[in-house]
């Protein structure tokens, strides 16, 4: 049975929205409330826009942060992480996959974007923000994955069944 595109898009957007809220509440409210570093994802988004385009128009950084959480990271789970895990290690629980996906998002944000794109120290110099960002990205991934799992979202890689069938021969 083919997935319904409207339902799939709705599920991905809802998961991305709640996961982004969880990430921001954790990183910008709870973490500093308990004496830890405060995340600045909009600052990193602005620095990334400026590094790539040479200008950071007002509002662009907020838009990039919102779209990344609402759409791009959520699609990464739905279209890449979970289908790949199901094809390669099908018995692995979704929550373990989500934890790993959160770590991958963290590496992307703090190494690829913060270091390679904007020129900051790798992983922002392993300061307090590094670890808050790690936990924040894991929170994001678990919330997004939980919502997609609860709503029964299942997208398979188009080559997965052929690959598994051929490897069993």
Secondary structure, DSSP 4 states (H G I P E B T S, - for coil): -PPPHHHHHHHHHHHHHHHHHHHHHIIIIIHHHTTS----HHHHHHHHHHHHHS---TTHHHHHHHHIIIIIHHHIIIIIIHHHHHHH-TTS-HHHHHHHHHHHHHHIIIIIIIIIIT-PPGGGGG-HHHHHHHHHHHHHHHHHHHHHHHTT-----TTHHHHHHHHT-
